[in-house]
Structure formats: structure tokens, C-alpha cells
Amino acid sequence: MAHSAGTNKDYNMKLIDTLYSQVPAFTDVFDEETWYIFVVCFVAGTFVVAFILSRFITLKPVE
């Protein structure tokens, strides 16, 4: 029983290590300028989506 738990733990650590090595690091994806551009676009996109959805969704009080 203990051997099985140890093997499972080793497998989980190898799986996590494999997945971690496949995902690029934050600094590989963004530098300072591209990070600010992404944030501005994300915030602007959020406002646009919220504005469009506010035209179609109406909240009514419960009586």
C-alpha cells in the first residue's frame, strides 16, 4: 500500500513538472510595454462588453 502511494506521488510530481515546463513563463510572454498594452486593451474590452450587455439585460426588482 505504501509503495503504491509513493509511486502515485512520484507520477504526480513528474506530471506537474512536465506541465510546468510546457507553459511559458510570464517574462517570456510579456515585457513591460506589451504588458501595459494588454492591460489597457483588456480593461477597454471589459468596458465595451459591459456596455453592450447593459443594453440587453434589464434587472427588475422583486415585488
C-alpha positions as CSV (number, residue, x, y, z in Angstrom):
1,M,0.0,0.0,0.0
2,A,2.8,2.4,0.9
3,H,4.6,1.6,-2.3
4,S,1.6,2.5,-4.4
5,A,1.2,5.9,-2.7
6,G,4.9,6.7,-3.3
7,T,4.6,5.8,-7.0
8,N,1.5,7.9,-7.3
9,K,3.2,10.8,-5.7
10,D,6.2,10.5,-8.0
11,Y,3.9,10.3,-11.0
12,N,2.1,13.4,-9.9
13,M,5.3,15.3,-9.4
14,K,6.5,14.3,-12.9
15,L,3.2,15.3,-14.4
16,I,3.3,18.7,-12.7
17,D,7.0,19.2,-13.8
18,T,6.1,18.3,-17.4
19,L,3.1,20.7,-17.5
20,Y,5.2,23.4,-15.8
21,S,7.9,23.1,-18.4
22,Q,5.4,23.4,-21.3
23,V,3.8,26.6,-20.1
24,P,5.9,29.7,-20.9
25,A,7.0,32.0,-18.1
26,F,5.4,35.4,-17.7
27,T,8.6,37.2,-18.8
28,D,8.7,35.0,-21.9
29,V,5.3,36.3,-22.9
30,F,5.3,39.9,-21.8
31,D,7.8,42.7,-21.4
32,E,6.9,45.9,-19.7
33,E,5.4,47.6,-22.8
34,T,3.4,44.7,-24.0
35,W,2.0,44.1,-20.5
36,Y,0.7,47.7,-20.3
37,I,-0.8,47.4,-23.8
38,F,-2.5,44.1,-22.8
39,V,-3.9,45.6,-19.6
40,V,-5.3,48.7,-21.4
41,C,-6.9,46.5,-24.1
42,F,-8.4,44.1,-21.5
43,V,-9.9,47.0,-19.5
44,A,-11.2,48.7,-22.6
45,G,-12.7,45.4,-23.8
46,T,-14.3,44.8,-20.4
47,F,-16.0,48.2,-20.5
48,V,-17.2,47.6,-24.1
49,V,-18.7,44.2,-23.2
50,A,-20.3,45.6,-20.1
51,F,-21.8,48.5,-22.0
52,I,-23.2,46.2,-24.8
53,L,-24.6,43.7,-22.2
54,S,-26.2,46.6,-20.3
55,R,-28.3,47.3,-23.4
56,F,-29.8,43.8,-23.4
57,I,-30.0,42.9,-19.7
58,T,-32.6,44.6,-17.5
59,L,-32.7,44.0,-13.8
60,K,-36.2,44.2,-12.3
61,P,-36.9,44.5,-8.6
62,V,-38.7,41.6,-6.9
63,E,-42.1,42.6,-5.6
